[in-house]
Amino acid sequence: MPDAPDDLPNISAAHIDVPDLAKLAPPTVATHPPRILLLYGSLRERSFSRLLTLEAERLLRHFGA
């Protein structure tokens, strides 16, 4: 990529970092499943946001998080 693309005249080719698989790999392998914080904001006894958050938790646990 010696020159900037024609449709992006304000971008210098030196500042474009093209990703490859080596750059996307984590430096160390995690020994635990991904940690995802799910929040809900209602304190009501029957809270649909809480029910949705609990359902999302079930799905994430099923997929290994």
TAZI-V57775 format. One record per residue. RES is the residue in three letters. SS is DSSP state (A for helix, B for strand, O for the rest). PSI is psi in whole degrees, 0 to 359 (none if undefined). OMEGA is omega in degrees with one decimal (* if undefined). Layout:
((RES | SS | PSI | OMEGA) (RES | SS | PSI | OMEGA))
This chain:
((MET | O | 74 | -177.2) (PRO | O | 324 | -178.8) (ASP | O | 159 | 175.5) (ALA | O | 150 | 177.6) (PRO | O | 153 | -177.9) (ASP | O | 328 | -177.3) (ASP | O | 358 | 177.1) (LEU | O | 70 | -173.7) (PRO | O | 340 | -178.1) (ASN | O | 6 | -179.6) (ILE | O | 127 | 177.9) (SER | O | 138 | -179.7) (ALA | A | 333 | 179.1) (ALA | A | 339 | -178.1) (HIS | A | 0 | 178.3) (ILE | O | 119 | -179.8) (ASP | O | 106 | -178.1) (VAL | O | 124 | -178.8) (PRO | O | 149 | 171.2) (ASP | O | 174 | -174.6) (LEU | A | 327 | -179.9) (ALA | A | 324 | 179.6) (LYS | A | 333 | -177.8) (LEU | A | 342 | -178.9) (ALA | O | 139 | 178.6) (PRO | O | 149 | -179.5) (PRO | O | 328 | 176.0) (THR | O | 154 | -179.6) (VAL | O | 130 | 179.4) (ALA | O | 143 | 179.2) (THR | O | 5 | -179.1) (HIS | O | 160 | 176.2) (PRO | O | 161 | 178.8) (PRO | O | 143 | 178.5) (ARG | O | 122 | -177.4) (ILE | O | 125 | 180.0) (LEU | O | 121 | 177.0) (LEU | O | 128 | -178.1) (LEU | O | 146 | 169.7) (TYR | O | 152 | -169.9) (GLY | O | 359 | -175.2) (SER | O | 142 | 176.3) (LEU | O | 8 | -179.9) (ARG | O | 155 | 179.7) (GLU | O | 318 | 178.4) (ARG | O | 86 | -176.4) (SER | O | 121 | -179.8) (PHE | A | 329 | 176.5) (SER | A | 324 | 176.5) (ARG | A | 318 | 178.4) (LEU | A | 320 | 178.0) (LEU | A | 320 | 178.1) (THR | A | 319 | 177.7) (LEU | A | 323 | 176.4) (GLU | A | 320 | 176.5) (ALA | A | 321 | 177.0) (GLU | A | 315 | 178.7) (ARG | A | 316 | 179.9) (LEU | A | 317 | -179.9) (LEU | A | 320 | 177.5) (ARG | A | 322 | 177.7) (HIS | A | 323 | -179.0) (PHE | O | 1 | 172.6) (GLY | O | 10 | 179.0) (ALA | O | none | *))
